[in-house]
């Protein structure tokens, strides 16, 4: 399984609901990635369904605008 930082980097290859274009940070959350962007990345083949599931595994409640904080360590 891939670590969270690598998944955030891979998710950034997809567009985001906030208007961020591929390979650019989310406009309103530069230190993180919107959950919807992970979903777009999964559909586009940048991450697997299992990797997407690992991102949301610990979330109790979330929406597409939920921000997943990127970690660098």
C-alpha positions as CSV (number, residue, x, y, z in Angstrom):
1,X,0.0,0.0,0.0
2,X,1.2,3.5,-0.8
3,X,1.8,6.1,1.9
4,X,-0.5,9.1,2.3
5,X,2.0,11.7,0.9
6,X,2.5,9.6,-2.3
7,X,-1.3,9.2,-2.6
8,X,-1.8,13.0,-2.3
9,X,0.8,13.5,-5.0
10,X,-0.9,11.0,-7.3
11,X,-4.3,12.5,-6.6
12,X,-3.0,15.9,-7.7
13,X,-2.7,14.6,-11.2
14,X,-6.5,14.8,-11.4
15,X,-8.7,17.9,-11.6
16,X,-10.5,19.1,-8.4
17,X,-13.9,20.4,-7.6
18,X,-12.3,23.6,-6.3
19,X,-11.0,24.4,-9.8
20,X,-7.4,23.2,-9.3
21,X,-6.0,21.9,-12.6
22,X,-3.9,18.8,-12.8
23,X,-0.6,18.9,-10.9
24,X,-1.6,22.2,-9.1
25,X,-2.5,22.3,-5.4
26,X,-6.1,22.7,-4.4
27,X,-7.0,26.4,-4.5
28,X,-8.6,26.6,-1.0
29,X,-6.5,23.9,0.7
30,X,-2.9,24.1,-0.5
31,X,-1.7,21.9,2.4
32,X,-4.1,19.1,1.5
33,X,-6.3,17.5,-1.2
34,X,-10.1,17.5,-1.4
35,X,-11.5,14.0,-1.0
36,X,-13.4,14.5,-4.3
37,X,-10.0,14.8,-6.0
38,X,-9.0,11.4,-4.7
39,X,-12.3,10.0,-6.2
40,X,-11.5,11.7,-9.5
41,X,-7.9,10.2,-9.3
42,X,-9.3,6.8,-8.7
43,X,-11.7,7.0,-11.6
44,X,-8.8,8.2,-13.8
45,X,-6.5,5.4,-12.8
46,X,-4.0,7.5,-10.8
47,X,-4.7,5.5,-7.6
48,X,-6.4,2.2,-7.0
49,X,-9.7,1.6,-5.3
50,X,-7.9,0.0,-2.4
51,X,-5.7,3.1,-2.1
52,X,-8.8,5.4,-2.2
53,X,-10.4,3.2,0.5
54,X,-7.3,3.6,2.7
55,X,-7.6,7.4,2.5
56,X,-11.2,7.3,3.8
57,X,-10.8,4.4,6.1
58,X,-10.5,6.4,9.3
59,X,-13.1,9.1,8.4
60,X,-16.3,9.0,10.3
61,X,-18.1,11.6,8.3
62,X,-17.0,13.2,5.1
63,X,-18.1,15.0,1.9
64,X,-16.4,15.7,-1.4
65,X,-15.1,19.0,0.0
66,X,-13.4,17.3,3.0
67,X,-9.7,18.0,2.9
68,X,-7.2,15.3,3.5
69,X,-4.0,16.9,5.0
70,X,-0.9,16.0,3.1
71,X,1.9,14.6,5.2
72,X,5.6,14.7,4.2
73,X,7.0,12.3,6.8
